Amino acid sequence: MVMSWEDELENNICTIDQLKEYTELTEREARRLSRVIERHPMSITRYYMSLINWDDSNDPIKKMAVPSEGELNLSGSYDTSGELKNTKIPGLQHKYPQTALILATNRCATYCRHCFRKRLIGLPTEEILSRFNDAVEYIRKHTEINNVLITGGDPFVLPTKVLTEFLEKLSSISHLDFIRFGSRIPVTFPDRISEDEELLNLLQEKSLKNKKIYVVTHFNHPREITKRAIDAVDSLISSGVVMDNQAVLLNGVNDNSGVLAELLNKLVGIGVNPYYIFQCRPVKRVKHNFQVPLCRGYEIVEGAKKKLNGHSKRFKYVMSHRSGKIEMVGTMEDRIYFKYHQAKAPMNQGKFFYKKLNETAGWLDELE
């Protein structure tokens, strides 16, 4: 009997004992990793686990999915982008005038260790939307909103009937031009998409008849672009969905111009548009493991661009700061130059400015 995608998620690797079936752990390692997952749960699909090369201690897929002792480092903050201050009702954020963001769930198919919402993923939280009608009413009243981003967690772990309700209610709002889903499912659990005809029919119907549907996904490394991932992407594109990608620059994963260029070129080759490269946020239990200094990050990105064609370098290298989405546009001598790509305060929109550069700063607040 073919297993449903819901049942397949029930077989995720979530415990230390299950992890030991894939790799050897000393008693000390097991004890320390238990401390990590008590605070931030582990959940990895069997598919994504199969991409790990266990003979490579520095395997990039392993680093993104499997907990490490580095997560015991508490430097950083759990809300680096000011999400709490932009929350209008539980589960709905409105930071930029044109965009409403809905936190539809606190679950994902795989819990990424670099997640910037580590404070709520897989944990009891009051930040997730509980009454969708309240969100719809807020969006309906705010006519400056022309698009909605449904994210979480990962909305594609929700039943298709729930996604149907979301799309039916949002599609009735005349001032919305399009609807976005933020999802890493095409990367970590592609069968959820390619084997669910009901979901694909839903996306096709709404994208063709009502509002254009975008899926903003999150490939970080070329090895994530597998045959099954490509099948999922193809299924979405065939359903009329526009595919964008938001990668995060991650230490030990893609902090290499060649790797980054390979990723971006391959994405364009399968019909996924590079949208942003994000500076890793200084999140607790993430910053120490994954953040690359800004000066090095800019060099990596510019090095990658030399290997890219025009389509694969349309992305912007940005940080999602509490004051807005800030693009890193250049360095000269001891300065790094920025521009507000999006700004919370209207007076900052498009503003160009610089800070004194240093070799260790990974975030705007660390620069003079």
SVG drawing of the C-alpha trace seen along z (x, -y; Angstrom):
<svg xmlns="http://www.w3.org/2000/svg" viewBox="-15 -61 56 63">
<polyline fill="none" stroke="black" stroke-width="0.4" points="0.0,0.0 1.3,-3.5 1.9,-5.6 0.3,-9.0 2.5,-12.1 1.0,-12.6 2.0,-9.1 5.4,-9.6 6.0,-12.6 5.1,-10.4 8.3,-8.5 10.6,-11.5 13.8,-11.2 13.0,-13.0 14.9,-11.3 18.5,-10.6 17.9,-6.9 16.6,-7.3 19.6,-9.4 21.9,-6.7 20.6,-4.4 22.4,-6.8 25.5,-7.8 27.6,-6.9 27.4,-9.1 29.4,-9.0 27.6,-9.1 28.7,-12.7 27.6,-13.7 24.2,-12.0 23.8,-13.8 24.6,-17.2 22.5,-16.8 19.6,-15.8 20.0,-19.1 19.7,-20.9 16.6,-19.1 14.9,-19.5 15.0,-23.2 14.7,-23.1 13.2,-19.9 14.7,-17.8 12.6,-16.5 14.1,-15.3 12.3,-13.6 13.7,-10.3 14.1,-11.7 16.2,-14.7 18.2,-12.4 19.1,-10.3 20.9,-13.3 23.5,-13.3 27.0,-11.9 27.8,-10.4 31.4,-9.9 31.9,-13.6 32.0,-15.2 31.4,-18.6 28.5,-17.6 26.4,-20.7 23.1,-18.9 23.9,-17.4 24.8,-20.8 21.5,-22.2 19.4,-19.3 21.1,-17.6 21.5,-19.3 25.0,-20.1 26.7,-21.1 27.2,-24.6 23.5,-25.2 24.3,-25.4 25.9,-28.8 23.4,-31.5 24.9,-34.6 22.3,-36.5 18.6,-37.2 15.5,-35.2 13.7,-38.1 16.4,-39.9 14.0,-41.5 11.4,-42.9 8.6,-40.5 6.8,-41.0 6.6,-44.7 5.0,-44.2 2.4,-41.7 -1.1,-43.2 -3.1,-40.2 -1.6,-36.8 -0.2,-35.2 -0.4,-38.3 2.5,-40.7 2.3,-44.0 5.8,-45.5 5.8,-46.9 2.7,-48.7 2.1,-46.4 2.7,-43.0 0.8,-41.1 2.6,-38.0 0.6,-35.1 2.2,-32.6 0.0,-29.7 1.8,-26.9 4.7,-26.3 5.6,-23.0 7.8,-22.1 8.7,-18.9 12.3,-19.3 13.4,-21.6 16.4,-23.5 19.1,-24.2 19.6,-27.7 16.0,-28.7 15.5,-32.4 12.1,-31.5 13.8,-29.0 11.9,-30.6 8.6,-29.0 9.2,-26.1 8.0,-22.8 7.2,-24.5 4.0,-25.6 3.5,-29.3 0.9,-32.0 2.4,-33.6 0.6,-31.3 -2.6,-32.3 -5.6,-30.7 -8.5,-32.6 -8.0,-32.9 -11.1,-35.0 -9.6,-37.7 -6.5,-37.9 -8.8,-38.1 -10.8,-40.9 -7.6,-42.9 -6.3,-42.5 -9.7,-43.4 -9.7,-46.7 -6.1,-47.6 -6.3,-48.4 -2.7,-49.3 -1.9,-45.5 -1.5,-44.1 0.0,-40.7 0.0,-38.2 2.8,-35.8 1.6,-32.6 4.5,-31.1 5.3,-29.7 6.7,-27.1 5.8,-25.6 2.2,-26.0 2.5,-23.0 2.5,-20.6 -1.1,-21.7 -3.9,-19.6 -4.8,-20.6 -8.4,-21.4 -7.0,-24.0 -4.9,-25.6 -8.1,-25.6 -9.9,-27.6 -7.0,-30.1 -7.0,-30.6 -10.7,-30.8 -11.0,-33.6 -7.9,-35.5 -8.9,-35.3 -12.1,-37.2 -10.1,-40.4 -10.1,-42.6 -7.0,-44.7 -4.7,-41.6 -2.7,-41.1 -1.0,-37.8 -0.6,-35.3 2.7,-33.8 3.6,-30.6 6.9,-30.4 7.9,-26.7 11.0,-24.5 8.9,-21.4 10.2,-21.3 13.6,-20.8 13.1,-18.6 9.9,-16.7 9.2,-17.0 6.8,-14.1 4.3,-16.1 3.9,-18.2 4.5,-15.9 2.3,-13.1 -0.7,-15.3 -2.9,-15.9 -5.5,-17.7 -2.9,-20.3 -1.7,-20.9 -5.2,-21.2 -6.0,-23.8 -2.9,-25.8 -3.7,-25.7 -7.3,-26.7 -6.6,-29.7 -3.5,-30.8 -5.4,-30.8 -8.8,-32.0 -8.2,-34.2 -4.9,-35.4 -1.4,-34.5 0.3,-32.1 4.0,-32.3 6.0,-29.7 9.1,-31.2 11.3,-28.2 14.6,-27.8 17.4,-25.8 20.7,-26.5 23.1,-24.0 23.4,-22.4 23.0,-18.9 19.5,-19.7 18.5,-20.0 17.7,-16.3 15.5,-14.5 12.6,-14.4 13.1,-18.1 13.0,-18.9 9.9,-16.9 8.2,-18.9 9.3,-22.2 8.1,-21.0 4.7,-20.1 4.3,-23.5 5.4,-25.4 3.0,-23.2 0.2,-24.3 0.8,-27.9 2.9,-28.7 5.8,-31.2 8.8,-29.8 11.3,-32.1 14.2,-31.1 15.5,-32.7 18.8,-31.3 20.7,-32.1 24.4,-32.6 25.5,-29.9 28.9,-29.1 30.0,-25.6 27.1,-25.2 27.4,-27.7 30.0,-30.2 32.0,-29.6 31.7,-31.5 31.8,-28.3 29.2,-26.5 26.9,-29.5 27.3,-30.1 26.5,-26.4 23.4,-26.7 22.1,-29.8 22.9,-28.6 21.1,-25.3 18.1,-27.0 17.6,-29.1 18.1,-25.9 15.1,-24.3 12.9,-27.4 13.4,-28.8 14.2,-32.5 16.9,-33.6 15.2,-36.2 17.3,-37.0 20.5,-35.9 20.0,-36.6 22.6,-37.4 22.2,-34.9 20.4,-36.5 22.2,-36.7 19.7,-34.3 20.4,-32.5 21.8,-29.0 22.2,-29.9 24.6,-32.9 27.7,-31.0 27.2,-28.1 26.1,-29.7 26.7,-33.4 29.4,-34.7 30.9,-38.2 29.5,-40.8 32.8,-41.7 33.5,-38.1 29.8,-37.6 30.0,-40.4 33.2,-39.0 31.6,-35.5 28.5,-37.0 30.5,-39.1 32.8,-36.2 29.7,-34.1 28.3,-36.8 31.4,-36.6 30.3,-33.0 26.6,-33.9 24.6,-35.0 22.1,-37.9 19.2,-35.7 21.0,-34.0 22.2,-37.2 19.0,-39.1 18.9,-38.4 19.8,-41.0 22.1,-40.3 20.2,-41.6 19.7,-41.5 16.2,-41.5 16.9,-44.1 14.2,-45.4 14.3,-48.7 13.8,-47.0 15.3,-44.9 18.8,-46.3 20.8,-45.5 24.6,-45.3 25.6,-47.1 29.4,-47.6 32.6,-48.1 35.4,-50.7 38.5,-51.0 37.1,-50.7 33.5,-51.3 30.5,-49.1 27.6,-50.7 23.9,-49.8 20.6,-50.7 17.1,-50.2 15.4,-47.8 12.3,-47.9 11.9,-50.1 9.6,-50.1 9.8,-53.9 8.8,-55.6 11.5,-58.2 14.1,-55.4 12.8,-53.9 15.6,-53.9 18.0,-55.5 21.7,-55.0 24.2,-55.0 27.5,-53.5 29.2,-52.1 32.8,-51.6 33.7,-48.0 35.4,-45.5 36.3,-41.9 34.0,-40.3 30.7,-42.2 27.8,-40.0 25.0,-42.5 24.3,-46.2 24.2,-46.8 27.8,-45.6 29.1,-48.3 30.2,-51.8"/>
</svg>
